[in-house]
Amino acid sequence: MDTTTTTPAPVTTTAPQSAPPEAVRLTEGAIRQVKEVIKAQGFEGYFFSIRVVPAGCSGLGYDLNLVKESKAGDSVWEQDGVKLATDSMSAQYLAGTEIDYVSAITGSGFKFNNPNAKSSCGCGTSFTT
């Protein structure tokens, strides 16, 4: 009779974690807008990817996308039913950022309240730190 026991391997998961306190936070309006787009486009289960990329006259810009899978090394978390992802380079520029969705006569879009941005260009699409 075999008396050896085996310990089951630890279960790994790719489920979104809670956002650390220094992470990006979406307002209720932004959450609502992301959920509406996900539903309208049939992108249930996708991640809302938030990245900082070289752009504009000030040097850095925001890149928002809905992606089926997060990239290797991404930080992933969930906020009010929306799965979020960002890379470590972007995270340093986004720490503490609040993203809102605003609608006005002149247009609608996501607005970033980024405490790390020292200045932005006149049109507001790029920033410096």
N, C-alpha and C positions, 0 to 999 in steps of 0.2 A: 504494500500500500504506500502510495506517495504522500508524504506529510509536508511537502514544501508548500509554501503559500506565496502568492504573487501579489504585489501591490499594483493596483491599476495605475496606468499612466495618468498624469494630470491632464485635465481637459483644458484645451486652449480655446479661446473664443475671440471672435473679431467684433463682438457686439460693442456698440458705442459706449463709452464711459461718460461719467459726469465731467463737465468742463472744469478745469482748475480755475481758481478765482481770478487768475490773471488772463484768462482766455477771452476771446471774442464773445459778446453777448448780443443777441438779436432782440429788438423790442417786439411787443405784441403785433404791431403793424408789419414788421418785417417777417415774423413767423407766419402771419396770415397770408402775406403775399407769396412766400416761398411755397406754402401748402397749396395755394390756388394754382400756381404754375405747375407744380408736381402733378396735381390732379388733372389739370387741363391737358398736359402733355403726355399723360400716362406713364409718369416716371416714378411710380410708387417704389419705395425701397432705395431710391438713389440718395447720394450724399450731396449736400450743398457745400461745394468746395470754395474756400475763401483763401486767396493767395495774394501776395504782393509781388509785382513784376516790374521790370524796368519799363517806364512809360512816361510820356508827356514831357513838358518843358521843365518840370521840377525834379524829374528823375525816377520817381516810383509811382505806381498806380495799383489799383485793386482789380483783381480778376475773379469774377464770380461765375461758377458753372454748376450745373447739375451733372454728376458723374455716377456711373453705375457702381464703380468700386473705388475705394480710396487707394492711394499709392502706398507702396512699401515705405515705412518710416513715418507716415502721417500720424498726427494726433487726431483722434476721432472721438466725438462725444455726441450726446443728444440733448436737445433743448426743446421741450414742449412738443415732442413727436417728430422733430426735424433732426436728421442725422447730419452732423457737420464734420468737416475735415479741413486740415491745413497742414502744411509742411513746417519743419522746424525753422527754416530761414524766415518764412513769413510770420511765424508765431512771435518772433522777437520784435517785429514792427507792429504787430496787431495787439500785443498785450494790453488789456484794459479797454479795447475798442468796443463801442456800442454801435450797432448797425440798425438804422431805422429805415422804414419805407415811407416816403412822403409823396403826396399827390397835390399838385398845384396847377393853376391855370397855365403856367409856363412849361409844365411837364411833370412827369412822375419818375421816381427812381429811388435807389438805395442811397442813403446819406450816412456817411461815416463820421462818428465823433471819436477821433483817434488822439489820445493824449500824447502820443509819441511824435505826431506831426508838428514840426516847428514852423513850417510855412507850406502854402499850397499855391498853385498857379491861379491865374485870374478866373479861369473857367471852372476850377475846383475838381478837375479830374486827376491831378497828380499832386504829390507832396514830397517834402524832404524831411529828414529827421536830424 
